[in-house]
Amino acid sequence: MSRTVFSNPYSAIRIPLLILTLVPILLTGCTTVQGASEPQERRFTGFLENETLVLAPEISGRILAMAVEEGDEVQAGEELARLDDSYIRLQLAQAEAQAARAEAELAQLKAAVRPEDVAVAEARVRQAQAALDAADIALADAIELRDHPQELEVQIAQARAALKEAQAHARAAQHQARAAELEMQMWGEIARDLANGVTVTLPDGTVVTVGAPPEKKQQANTQWNLASQKAWQAWSQAKQAKNAAAQAQAALDDLLRQKENGQEGEAQIVAATNARNQAAAALKQAQAALEAVKAGPSREQIAAAEAVAAQARAAREALATALAKARILAPADGVILERYFSPGEVIASGQQLLRLTRPGRMTITIYAPASMIDDFRVGDILPLKVDSAPGREYDARILAISDQPEFTMRQSQNIAERAAVVYAVILQIENPDDLLRPGLPADVILRTP
């Protein structure tokens, strides 16, 4: 029987006559002759049982493998069954990655201020300062144009000249690109002709192909590659020149719009002012970020990072524990009595999977009256006798004492009825020589002064 299983305290309510018959027998039959100076001896009779353990998984899942059959002998720590743990392993891998990342972020946060971080923050401050300087110049130019219209005429003239120059440069770049492309095509044809050779028909009608010397072929290929690179660069420059001409045209158009519409100057000032304010705010943010980098992390930031790392570690450990629980191990040496599931079946957490008996250990359950229950204590060793081993006493150690009455009526009205209340006491007996057998009656002896 399992050491942790107790009977229902009211399981025998329906047989009160049997209770009234058994209890007086227990009370009168368990007391031996008492001398004036000898301790009082009481005997409690029960039946020997093999100590059994019920094995149940702590997690639910599909049974992947069963390593034992009924009747197999097993040793403590031996794997008896395994649940499908593929999904748990996947979750554990993700949890380990998250824990590693959280630990790395915490370590980085706790580290001293790194020079490279300071350098990056300082570069951002310089960039923000340059943007603010450019915004100040743009705002000053817009105000100058509004307050001095004659300056606008000068800028328009300069813009027209810049446009003509950009357009001329774009046309020249276009011509140069076309010339470079023609040169590339020429060298390409030369290289192909040299590679193919020259076909000659001899007087006798024989057609032969005469190839060019290898150094000539190599020279032609080299010139072809150089011409290709030159053509690519020329077209790239032509595109840049075309874009520059388009920008010059846009600048001239913008100035002409300002001349035609007097309100355009105010709009330019508003836009320049907004851009300047944004640049100033960006500079303040960059300066604050630089100060924060130099100061290092705050206690609150470190505490938050530590909490994240602890949470990640806890998740990883929980999944590691769940992975270990997918293996059902033998808690002790024994023999498999019953197997309730087969591979492929799904078992719920806490559902019985195997029942194991422990050879060499037995248990016995006796029932002590309520008036004597204080004489029993968990861990005490009491002598036990069996008829099959006359003159020999075995040590029986008390494993558990039930806190629920076993045989009682609905309500005890007097002292005689309260005497009928008994409690279960479970004891364990070592059976090294294998002389004790399940089902044998045995007496547990209680000696009191």
MARKOL-375836 format. One record per residue: residue in three letters; x, z, y of N, C-alpha, C, O in turn. Coordinates in steps of 0.05 Angstrom, whole numbers, plus 5000, padded with zeros to 4 digits. Layout:
BEGIN
ALAXZYXZYXZYXZY/...
This chain:
BEGIN
MET501750004976500050005000501750005025504150085024/SER500749915047502149915072502150195084500150335083/ARG504450275094504650545104503050595129502550835136/THR502150395143500750435168497750405165496350425185/VAL496750365141493950325138492650585130493550715111/PHE490550665144489050905138486150835133485150625142/SER484850995118482050945112480251005136481151145155/ASN477850895136475850955157475051245155474351335133/PRO475051395177474451675175471551735166471051955158/TYR469751545168467051595160466251415136463851365132/SER468351325121467751145099466251275076464951145060/ALA466251545075464951685053462551845061461752025047/ILE461451775084459151925094456751905075455052085072/ARG456651675061454251625045454351775018452451755002/ILE456551915012456652054987457152354991459152464981/PRO455452495006455952775012456052954987457453154987/LEU454452884966454553054942457253044928458153244918/LEU458452804928461052784916463052944932464853064920/ILE462852944958464653094975464453394969466453524965/LEU462053494968461653774963462653854935463254084930/THR462753654917463753714891466753714889467953884877/LEU468053514903470953484901472453694917474453794907/VAL471453754941473053934958473454204946475654304946/PRO471454334935471954594922473954574900475654754896/ILE473954344885475854314863478654304875480454434864/LEU478954144897481654124910482554394920484954464917/LEU480754544931481554794943482255004923483955174927/THR480854994900481255204880483455114860484855284849/GLY483754854856485654764836488454734847490254704831/CYS488854744873491554694883493154954887495354944898/THR492055184880493455434885494155554858492555584840/THR496755624856497755744831497656044833496856154854/VAL498456174812498456474812500456574832502756474833/GLN499656754848501356854870502257134865500557314861/GLY504857174864505857434860506157584886505657474907/ALA507057824884507257994908509557894926509357914950/SER511857794913514157704929514757414926516757314937/GLU513157264911513556974907511956814927509856894935/PRO513156574935511656404953509156284940509056244915/GLN507256234956504756114946505255814942506355684959/GLU504355714919504755434912502055294910500255384896/ARG501855064924499454914923500154624914502254514922/ARG498554514897498954244886496854054897494454124898/PHE497753824905495953614914496353364898498653264896/THR494253274885494553054866493852784880492052764896/GLY495452584872494952314882496052114862496852194840/PHE495951854868496951644850499151484864499051424887/LEU501251434848503551294858502850994863501350874848/GLU503950884885503550604892506250494900507950634912/ASN506650234895508950094906508750084936506650034947/GLU511050124950511050084979511049794985512749644976/THR509149705000508849425007508949385037508149555052/LEU509949145045510049075073508548815077508948625061/VAL506848805096505448555103506848415126507348535147/LEU507648165121509148015141507247825155505747675142/ALA507347825181505647645198507247555221508747705233/PRO506947295229508447195252507447315278505047385281/GLU509147335298508447435324507547215343506547265365/ILE507846965334506946735350505346555332505546565308/SER503646385344502046195329503545935327505345875343/GLY502845785306504145525303503645405275502445525258/ARG504745165272504545025246506945105229509245115239/ILE506445165204508545245186510245005178509244815167/LEU512745015185514544795179515744805151515944605137/ALA516345045142517545075115516945355105516845555120/MET516645375078516445635064518645635043518845465026/ALA520345845045522745855028522346015003524146034986/VAL519946144999519546324977516946264963515046154975/GLU516746344938514346334922513646614913515346794916/GLU511246654903510546924893512346994869512746834851/GLY513347234870515147334848518047304855519747414841/ASP518747164877521547134884522747394895521347544910/GLU525247454888526647684899528047594925529247374926/VAL527847754946529047684971530747924981530448154972/GLN532647864999534348065010533648095040532647905053/ALA534348325051533848375079535248175096537648115093/GLY533748055116534847855134534647575124535247385139/GLU533747535099533447265089531047125102529047245106/GLU531446865108529246715120527146645099527746525078/LEU524646725104522446685086520746445094519746295077/ALA520446405120518746185129519646105157521046265171/ARG518945865166519645775192517345615204516045455191/LEU516645685229514645535244515845305260518245305266/ASP514145115266515144885282515844985310514145085325/ASP518444955317519445065342520344845361521844895380/SER519644595356520644365373519744395402521344355420/TYR517244475406516244495434517644735448518244715472/ILE518044955433519445185445522245115453523245195474/ARG523644955436526344875442526444705467528244725484/LEU524444525471524344365495523944535519525244495540/GLN522044725518521644905540524145075546524745125569/LEU525545155525527945325528530145165543531445265560/ALA530444905535532444735549531744715579533544725596/GLN529244675585528444655613528944925628529844935650/ALA528345145614528745405626531645465631532445585651/GLU533345385612536245425615537345265639538945365654/ALA536345015642537144855665536244985691537844995711/GLN533845085692532845215717534345465722534945525746/ALA535045625701536545865706539345805716540345945733/ALA540545605704543245525713543245435743545045505758/ARG541145285750540945195778540545435797541745445818/ALA538845615789538245855805540846025808541346125830/GLU542346055787544846215788546846075806548246205822/ALA547045805804548845655821548145685851549845725868/GLU545545665857544645685884545245975895545946005918/LEU544846175878545346445886548346485891549146605911/ALA550046385873552946405877553846265902555546365917/GLN552646035907553445885931552546035956553946035977/LEU550246165955549246315978550946565983551446636006/LYS551946695962553546935965556446865973557847045983/ALA557246625968560046555974560546566004558746556020/ALA563046596011563846616039563246346052562846136039/VAL563346346079562846096094564945896088567345956090/ARG564145656079566045456071566845286095565045216112/PRO569345216098570245046121568744776122568144676144/GLU568244656099566944396099564044416110563144226124/ASP562644646105559944676116560144696147558444586161/VAL562144846156562444876185563044606198562044546219/ALA564744446184565544186195563044006197562743856217/VAL561344006177558943846178557143926201556043766215/ALA556744196204555044296225556144226253554644156271/GLU558844246255560044176281559743876287559243806310/ALA559943706267559543416271556743356280556343186297/ARG554843506269552043456278551643546307550043426321/VAL553043756315552843846343554043626361552843566382/ARG556343516354557543306370555743066372555442936393/GLN554442996349552642766349550242816367549442636382/ALA549143056366546843126383547643126412546043046429/GLN550143216418551043226446551342936457550742886480/ALA552442756440552742476448550042346453549742196472/ALA548042416436545342306441544142406467542842256481/LEU544642656473543642766498545042636522543742586542/ASP547642596520549042456542547942176547547642096570/ALA547442036525546341766528543541776540542841596556/ALA541941976533539241996544539442066574537741966589/ASP541342236582541642296610542342036626541341996648/ILE544141876615544841626629542441436631542041316652/ALA540941416609538541246610536541336630535341176644/LEU536141606632534241706652535341656680533741586698/ALA537841696685539041646712538741356719538141286742/ASP539141176700538840886706535940816713535440666731/ALA534040936698531240886704530440986732528940846747/ILE531441216740530941316767532241146788531041096809/GLU534641056783536040886802534540626806534340526829/LEU533440506785531940256787529440296804528640126819/ARG528140526800525640576815526240626844524840516862/ASP528340776850528940846878530440626893530240616917/HIS531740446879533240226892532539966879533939876860/PRO530439836888529539586875531539366876531639196859/GLN533339366897535339156899537239166875538338956867/GLU537539396864539339416840538139256817539539156800/LEU535439236817534139086795534838796796535238666776/GLU535038686821535738406824538538356813539138156800/VAL540338546820543138516810543138526779544538366767/GLN541538706767541538726738540338476725541138386704/ILE538238356739537038116729539137886729539237736709/ALA540637866750542637656752544737696730545637506717/GLN545537946726547538006706546437946678547837846660/ALA543838006674542537956648542337656643542737566620/ARG541837496664541637206660544437096652544636936633/ALA546437196665549137096658549937186630551137026615/ALA549137426623549837526596548337356575549337306553/LEU545837286581544237126562545536846558545836756535/LYS546336716581547636456578550136476561550736306544/GLU551736676566554236706551553636756521554936646504/ALA551536926516550836976488549836736474550436686451/GLN548236576488547136326476549436126470549435996449/ALA551236106489553535916485555236016461556135846445/HIS555636266459557136376437555736336411556936276390/ALA553036356411551536316387551636026378551935966354/ARG551635836397551835546390554535486379554835346359/ALA556635596391559335546381559635666353560935536336/ALA558635906349558836026323557335866302558235846279/GLN555135746309553535576291555235326283555335256259/HIS556535196303558134966297560535036279561134896260/GLN561735266284564035356268563135406239564535346220/ALA560735526236559735586209559235326194559835306170/ARG558135126207557634866194560234736186560434616165/ALA562234746204564834626198566034766174567234636157/ALA565935036173567035186151565635116125566935106104/GLU563035076126561535006102562334726092562634676068/LEU562734536111563734266103566434276090566934146070/GLU568234446101570834476089570634596061572134506043/MET568834786057568434906031567434696011568434685989/GLN565534526019564534316002566734115995566834025972/MET568434056014570633866009572533965988573133825968/TRP573334215991575234325971573834365944575134355923/GLY571234415944569834435919569834175904570234165880/GLU569433955918569433685905572233625895572633515873/ILE574333685911577033635903577733795877578833685858/ALA576934045877577534215853576034105828577234105807/ARG573634015831572133905808573433645798573633595774/ASP574233475818575433215810578033265795578533135774/LEU579633455805582133505791581633625763583133575744/ALA579633795762579033915736578033705716578733715692/ASN576433505725575433305707577433085700577332965679/GLY579433045718581432835713580432565722578132535732/VAL582132355718581432085726581131915700582931915683/THR578931775698578431605675579531325681578931195701/VAL581231225662582530955665582030795641582130885618/THR581330535645580830345623583330175620584130035639/LEU584630185597587030035591586329745585584029685579/PRO588329555586587829275580586529225553585029035549/ASP587229395534586029355507583229465505582029475484/GLY582129565528579429675527579329975522577130095522/THR581630095517581530385511581130545537582330485558/VAL579430735536578830905559580231175555579831315535/VAL581831245575583231495573582831655599582131535620/THR583031915597582732095620585432215627586632345610/VAL586232185651588832295660588232545677586932525698/GLY589332765668588833015682590933065703593132965702/ALA590133225723592033305745593833525735593233665716/PRO596133555747598033765740596634035744595034065762/PRO597334235728596034505730596434625758594634755768/GLU598834585770599334715796597534595817596734735836/LYS596834335815595034215834592134325830590734385850/LYS591434365805588734485800588634765812586634835825/GLN590734925808590735195818590635195848589235365860/GLN592135015861592135005890589334925901588435045920/ALA588034735888585434655897583434885894581734935911/ASN583535025871581735255867582235475888580335595898/THR584735525894585335725914584235645941583035815955/GLN584635405949583535305975580535315975579335375996/TRP579335265953576335275951575435565955573535605970/ASN576735755942575936035945576336125974574636265986/LEU578636045986579136126014577036006033576036136051/ALA576435746028574435616045571635746041570135756060/SER571035836017568435966012568336226028566236286041/GLN570436386028570536636043570336576073568936726088/LYS571736376082571636306111568836216119567936286141/ALA567536066102564735976108562836216109561136236127/TRP563236406091561436646091561936806117559936896129/GLN564436846124564936996149563936846173562836966192/ALA564136576173563136426196560136446199559136476221/TRP558736426177555736456178554936746186552936786200/SER556536936177555937216185556337246215554637376229/GLN558437136226558937146255556736996270555937076292/ALA555936766259553836616272551236776274549736766294/LYS550636926252548237086252548437306273546537366287/GLN550737436274551137646294550937536322549737666340/ALA552037296327551837176354548937116361548037146383/LYS547437026341544636966345543037216352541337216370/ASN543637436338542337696344543037786372541437896386/ALA545637756379546437836406545037676428544237796448/ALA544537416423543137256442540237356444539037356466/ALA539037426421536237526422536137786437534137836451/GLN538037966433538038216448538438166478537138306494/ALA540137976485540437916514537937806526537237866548/GLN536437646510533837536520531837766523530337766543/ALA531837956504529938176506530638346530528738446544/ALA533138396536533938556559533138416585532138546603/LEU533438156587532638006611529538016614528538066636/ASP528137976592525237996593524238266603522338286618/ASP525538476594524838746602525238786632523538896645/LEU527438686642527938706671525938546687525038626709/LEU525238306677523238136691520538276692519038256712/ARG519838406670517238556670517238776690515238816704/GLN519438916692519639126712519339016741518139136758/LYS520438776745520238656772517338576778516438616800/GLU515938466758513238376763511238606765509338586779/ASN511838826751509939056751511439296763513239396751/GLY510639386786511939616798511539876783513240046785/GLN509339896767508840136752510640166728510840376716/GLU511939946721513639946697515940146701516840266682/GLY516940166726519140356731518340636725519940786713/GLU515940726732515040996726514741036696515541246686/ALA513740836682513540856653516340886640516641036621/GLN518240746651520940766640522041046645523441156628/ILE521441156668522441426674521141626655522541806645/VAL518541606650517141786632518341766604518841966591/ALA518741516595519841476568522641596566523341716546/ALA524241546587527041646587527041956588528742086575/THR525142066603524942366604524242476577525442676569/ASN522242366564521542456537523842436517524342626502/ALA525242216519527542176501529742386507531042486488/ARG530142446532532142646540531342926530533043066520/ASN528742996533527843256523528143286493529043496483/GLN527543066478527843076449530843106442531443256423/ALA532542976456535442996450536443276456538043376442/ALA535343406478536143676484535243876463536744056455/ALA532743836453531744006431533343976406533944166392/ALA534143726399535743676376538443806378539543906358/LEU539543806402542143936406541944246402543744366390/LYS539844366412539444646408539144716378540344916368/GLN537644546363537444596334540144576320540744736303/ALA541644376328544244336315546144576321547644666304/GLN546044676346547644906354546845156339548445306330/ALA544145196335543145426320544045406291544745606279/ALA543845166280544745126252547645186249548545296228/LEU549245106268552145166267552645466268554345566253/GLU551245606285551545906286550646036260551946226251/ALA548545926248547546046222549645996200550046176184/VAL550845766200552945706179555345896183556345996163/LYS556145936208558446116213557746406206559546556197/ALA555246486211554446766205554046816176554347046167/GLY553446616160552946656131550046736126548446766145/PRO549346766100546546816093545747106101547347286102/SER543147146106542047406112541447556086541347436065/ARG540947816089540247976065537647886053537347886028/GLU535847806070533247706060533547456043532347426022/GLN535347276053535747026038537047086011536346965990/ILE538947266010540247335985538247465966538247415942/ALA536647645977534647785960532647585948531947605925/ALA531847385964529947185954531247015932530046955912/ALA533846945936535246785916535646945890535446845868/GLU536247205893536547385869533947405854533947405829/ALA531647415868529047435855528547175840527547185817/VAL529146945851528746695838530546675813529546585792/ALA533046765815534846755792533846945770533946875746/ALA532947185778531947375758529447265743529147295719/GLN527747135758525347025746526146795727524946775705/ALA528046635734528946425716530246535691529846435669/ARG531846755694533046875670530946995652531146975628/ALA528947125664526747235648525247025632524647065608/ALA524746805645523346585631525046475608524046415586/ARG527646455613529446355592529546555568529446475545/GLU529746815574529847015553527247035537527347075513/ALA525046995551522447005537522246775518521246805495/LEU523146535526523046305508525046335485524546255462/ALA527346455491529346505469528146695449528646665425/THR526746905458525447085440523346945423523046995399/ALA521746775436519646625422520946445401519746405379/LEU523246325407524546155388525446315364525246225341/ALA526546555368527346725346524946805329525246835305/LYS522646845341520246925326519146705309517346755292/ALA520146455313519146235296520346255268519446125250/ARG522346425264523546475238522446745227522746945240/ILE521246735203520246975191522347075171522946935152/LEU523447305177525647415161524647655144522747795152/ALA525947695121525247925104526248185118528648205124/PRO524448375122525348625135526948805117528348985126/ALA526748765091528148935071528348785045526948585041/ASP529948895027530048785000527348824986526049024990/GLY526548624970523948654956523248414940524848234936/VAL520748414932519648194916517048094929515448254938/ILE516747834931514347714943511947754924512047644902/LEU509947904933507547944917505547724921504447614902/GLU505047654946503047454952503947274975505347364993/ARG503247014973503746824994501046695002499646584985/TYR500346725027497646645035497446365048495346255051/PHE499746245055499745985069501845805056503645895042/SER501545545062503345335052504345175076503145185097/PRO506545025072507644865094505544665104504044545088/GLY505544625130503644435142501144575153499744455170/GLU500544815144498144955153498845095180501145155186/VAL496745155195497045285221496245575217494245645206/ILE497945755227497546035225497346155253498846075271/ALA495646355256495346485282497146725284498046835264/SER497646815308499347045312497947295300495647345304/GLY499547445284498447685271497047635245496247825231/GLN496747385237495347325212497347365188499647295190/GLN496347475166498047545144499147285131497747095125/LEU501847285128503147065116504247125088503846965069/LEU505547355085506647445059506247735056505947885075/ARG506247825030506248105024508648165005509048024985/LEU510248365013512748415000512748704990511948885004/THR513648744965513949004954516849084953518548914950/ARG517449334956520149434957520749594931519949824929/PRO522049474911522749614887524649854894526249834911/GLY524250064879525850304884524650494904525650714909/ARG522350414916520950594934517950584928516850374922/MET516750824928513950844923512651024943514051174957/THR510051014945508651194963506351334947505551234926/ILE505451554958503251694947501551804970502651894990/THR498951794967497151904988495652134976494352114956/ILE495852364990494452604982492552685005492852575027/TYR490752865000488852955020488953255022488653405003/ALA489553345047489853635052487453735068486553595086/PRO486453975062484254085077485154135106487454165112/ALA483154145124483754185152485054455157486654475175/SER484454655140485654915144488554925137489955115144/MET489554725122492354725114493954495126496354465121/ILE492754335143494154095153496554175171498454015173/ASP496554405183498754485199501254545183503454565194/ASP500954575156503254625139504854365133506954375121/PHE503754135141505053885136506153775162504853775182/ARG508653685161509853565185511353305177512553295156/VAL511053095194512352845188515352885186516553015204/GLY516552785165519452815160520153035140522353035129/ASP518253225135518753425115518953305088517753105081/ILE520653425071521053335043519753545025520453785026/LEU517953455008516553624989517153534961517653304956/PRO517253724942517653644914515253504902512953554909/LEU515753314884513653164870514253164840516553124832/LYS512153214824512453214795510553014783508352974793/VAL511452894761509752704745509952794716511952914707/ASP507752744702507652824674509652664657510552764636/SER510352424665512152264649515052354651516752264636/ALA515652534670518352644673518152944675518553054696/PRO517653074652517253374653519853514661522053434653/GLY519553714677521853864686523453744709525453864717/ARG522653514718524153374740522453374765520053324764/GLU523753414787522453404813523653174830526153144831/TYR521953014842522852804860522452894889520553054895/ASP524052804907523752864936521752664948522052424946/ALA519652774960517552614973517652675003517152905011/ARG518252475019518452515048515852425061514752215055/ILE514852595079512352535093512752315113514452345131/LEU511352095110511551865128509551885151510251835174/ALA507051965144504951955165502752155157502352205133/ILE501452255177499152435174496952325190497252285214/SER494652265177492452145192491352355212491152585206/ASP490552245235489352425255486252395254484852505271/GLN485252255233482352225230481552355204482852325183/PRO479352515203478452635179477452425159476252225167/GLU477952475133477152285113474452345100472852165097/PHE473952585093471452655080470052865097470853105098/THR467952785110466452965127463552875129463052635125/MET461753055135458952985139458552925169460452965185/ARG456152845176455652765204456152995223457252945245/GLN455553235216455953465234456353715217454753785200/SER458653855223459254095208457754325222458154385246/GLN456054455206454354665218455354945213454655135227/ASN457054975192458055245186460855225175462055005172/ILE462055455168464855465159465155325133467155185129/ALA463255345115463455215089463554915092465054775078/GLU461954805110461954515114464554425127465554205121/ARG465654585146468154505159470454505140472354365144/ALA470254665119472354675099472454415083474454365070/ALA470354255083470354005068471853785082472153565071/VAL472753835106474253625121477153615111478453825110/VAL478053375103480853335094482053105109480752945121/TYR484753105109486352905123488352775103489452905086/ALA488652515106490552365089493452415098494052415122/VAL495152465078497952505082499452295064499052295040/ILE501152135076502551925061505452005059506752075078/LEU506552005034509252075028510751845015509451675001/GLN513351835018515051625006516951754986518051974991/ILE517251624963518951724941520951514934520251284930/GLU523551594932525551414922525351404892524951604878/ASN525651154881525451114852527850954842527650734832/PRO530251074845532750924838532950854809534050634803/ASP532051024791532350964762529950814751529750764727/ASP527950754768525650584760524050714738522850574721/LEU523850984739522151124719519251154728517451174711/LEU518851154754516151174764514750904764516050704769/ARG512150914758510650664756508150694774506950904776/PRO507250464785504750474801502450554784502150474761/GLY500650724795498250814781498551074768496551194760/LEU501051174764501351434752500451664770500951654794/PRO499051864759498352094775500752264780502552284763/ALA500952394803503152564809502152794826500152774840/ASP503653014826502953254841505053294863507453304857/VAL504153334888505853414910505553714913503353814915/ILE507853854914507754144914508454244942510354164954/LEU506654414952507154544978507554844974505754974964/ARG509854944980510455224977510455355004511955275022/THR508855555007508655705033509156005027508456095005/PRO510156145047510656435042508056585037508056825033/
